[in-house]
Amino acid sequence: MSERNIKLRLAYDGTNYVGWQRQRDQPTIQQILEEALARMTGERIVLHGAGRTDAGVHALAMIANFQTSAAIPLAAFERGLNSMLPPDIRILAAAEMPLAFHARFSASGKIYGYRFSTAPIMPPCERLYTAHFPGPCDPAAMRAAMPQLMGEHDFSSFEAAGSRPAEGRRGAVRCIQRLELVEDGERPGNFEIIVAGDGFLRHMVRNIVGTLVEVGQGRRTPEEFGQLLAARNRILAGPTAPAHGLVLQEVFY
Amino acid sequence: MSERNIKLRLAYDGTNYVGWQRQRDQPTIQQILEEALARMTGERIVLHGAGRTDAGVHALAMIANFQTSAAIPLAAFERGLNSMLPPDIRILAAAEMPLAFHARFSASGKIYGYRFSTAPIMPPCERLYTAHFPGPCDPAAMRAAMPQLMGEHDFSSFEAAGSRPAEGRRGAVRCIQRLELVEDGERPGNFEIIVAGDGFLRHMVRNIVGTLVEVGQGRRTPEEFGQLLAARNRILAGPTAPAHGLVLQEVFY
């Protein structure tokens, strides 16, 4: 029977997982999905995700693919998986793809959202999806810093501390195509940072957010961003913003 | 030392609790708060809530009061309690009140919101705060039914099954002052029902929502609501909508 390559579009609440990627003895999105797929197909399934979200990071639309020779209709994959998966992981769609398609290597970009509240007290029903940076925060200062990050740069300064130097043709060079700070019109003090790019280093979005928030809080000047990038030194950037404010919103191909 | 009567304004995520009211051996909001207050004051504290939200119901702004002779400043109550409470319960404000104030008996009304999604698949990050009624739902039919519920009525038909007949001067008579269905402009198929009234019977909001959704789904006509109310019989109304879509938004005095 000819091999099929199936693309899944899925959403998850990362709260109860140690991230996307399979780990020994700890619950991950990849493991839960691979186990459900193995039960459906009777095969050992390897699922390739478009990215490896960290512990606590959420996804509105992750893309993943796997190969199978099971003759299961696409609609049955959608329904069948959702009936087996916990409610914090949902399959949104399944599609048949050419064998060459790979969720990670074929991806041309991603868009992330990062939500945070500057209110003195974090509303309990938002605490799992919104980071809390209480106190004054000046959106104009944050916006003044953003243009320096746009376009192609070596983002070593914003890579996870302790990471091995980024490998491959482009090293730590990535291109940020969009970077915006949106304030919630109905609830002042609640913000979302939207960032789109052709790829992201480990912790890159969270390190950019953590540093931008320091600018908003007046603890850094917007001008420092240019120097930070040029220094290519993680030690100079701000703290890594908490994982639970981050949502993978879309993967582009 | 003279007795003080302190009003707390608080918010909570009801997901991990069996409701507001103290129960033997199961976690409740009231118990967690009373224990934190006892630790702060060194007294045995009885906390009166404006209402007894069911298991899984959330609150954006519950009001509660307690009496104490502890000489603790109000700001210290706010800060001290939040440092002791889990993040799914937050004190928003504390205020000094006349001794006659009682969170429940002094309340003149409440406003609730009920969120639901009719999308085929429930987004994981909303699943704890939004009920799921997948499939076609006609907001116009639901809105056509609503005027019959407005104003003063005997709401026995929408009281929790198995409740003892409502006691007191007004029995099961309540007045609904506002009832609206709002569709999320950015995400069609996501709705919120807003209902304000001078008081609510047990499960009344959830039974009204469950019955309205049946109207939206074409399983009842809007006209049936008048008959339902007149019948004063719980058996005729629709199912009780799930608790987790419900949020106590405000209490009026």
Interface residues (C-beta under 8 A of the other chain):
Chain A: A11 Y12 D13 H58 L60 N82 P87 D88 I89 R90 I91 L92 I121 M122 P123 P124 C125 R127 L128 Y129 V247
Chain B: A11 Y12 D13 H58 L60 N82 P87 D88 I89 R90 I91 L92 I121 M122 P123 P124 C125 R127 L128 Y129 V247
